[in-house]
Amino acid sequence: MPRRVKPLSDIQVRTAKPQTKPYKLADGGGLYLLVTPSGGRLWRLDYRFEKKRKTLYLKSYSDITLADARKARDDARKLIANGIDPNEIKKTQKNIEQAQSETFQLIAIEWHTTFKSKWTEKHSERLLTRLEQDIFPFLGDIPIKEIKAPALLEVLRRVEIRSIEQAHKLRGTCNQIFQYAIASGRVESNPAAGLQGILRPIKHKHMAAPTEPKEVAQLLRAIDAFTGSFVVKCALQLAPMVFVRPGELRKAEWSEIDFDKAEWSIPAHKMKMREPHLVPLSTQAIEVFKKIHPLTGSGQYVFPSRNSPLKPMSDNTINASLRRLGFDKDEITGHGFRAMARTMIHEILHFEPDAIEAQLAHAVPDRLGRAYNRTQHLAERQKMMQEWTDYLDGLKENMAKVIPISRIGNRRL
């Protein structure tokens, strides 16, 4: 017969002292208190199920009393008597509790926290604000495992009424969140992936930009005749030569310009895709940088703000100056120089799209699936940037080969 165990008293449990090694205080029926060297007092239940010795981990004494532990033991024994393993019941309850606690909002914020260092602060704030306004009020408290495509589509349809483009962006954000949840073992399927073709398509507005040589020539001559700020004039002259994004141009710093190598190295934190970018500079572009250097070269920014040399030029300066030159927003914008270059370099100068896309810093993998890096197609890009600037000079002087080209539908750059 098994040795009869004298039940514990509450005072024995309460006054149990830690020793150098863990020890047990048995209460009977397989229940015991495990006292650890660190002072922990943990309830455990040893039992046999299907001829195997097992242990059920109950809570600590600080969480449940001796009476509660005995009730848990008795409940477990009833399950065993009915052929049910109490550990399996505990595991199932834990999975249910975990699934209920892993709501869409919780996982979305975890995803956002994980990746926000890869985004600009403005982009990070915009993503979270969109989720807080349009997704969390409807799906935030629902366990992410329970969200199906129809429920997500219903929420996106509400946004679609206000803005089709916003609905597509939110679907893309949700798609990334579900992909993260799959990778971290929270869900097995992605309901956002199947909604890509369900929302109404976006009608893109093309970036305003001239692509006919005669129109470009008029624009370039007008820039050269600009009578406003010399700093702004230099920025306007460089914009078509380097065709970077307006924010990248106005935030250019002298430390990024290498006159000897004829290169402009833009650091990752200034780039949309958060990857460093290299801009080969034509001889004409170098000349413009050298013209403005005596004026702003002692400071940080190539194109400082009119109000403070410690800040870059305002984000509206280029567009405002183009309006001052008589070009409205349907003719040219600061961003439009990218569309202009992309179209004309390909259609007139016949450079390969891969080199053009690399110079535009688009995240387009090459034929081997490798992502863009700052030196990709560098030799081709150096040649392209010089020929492009030479072509622009020829247009201004009526010497360039004028080839009419159709206004193709430029994708958004």
PyMOL commands that set and color helices and strands:
alter all, ss='L'
color gray80, all
select helices_A, chain A and resi 10-14+66-81+86-101+104-118+121-134+136-139+144-146+149-162+164-183+193-195+213-224+230-242+246-250+254-256+268-270+283-296+317-324+336-347+353-359+378-396
alter helices_A, ss='H'
color red, helices_A
select strands_A, chain A and resi 23-28+31-35+41-49+52-60+257-258+263-266+277-280
alter strands_A, ss='S'
color yellow, strands_A
deselect
rebuild
show_as cartoon
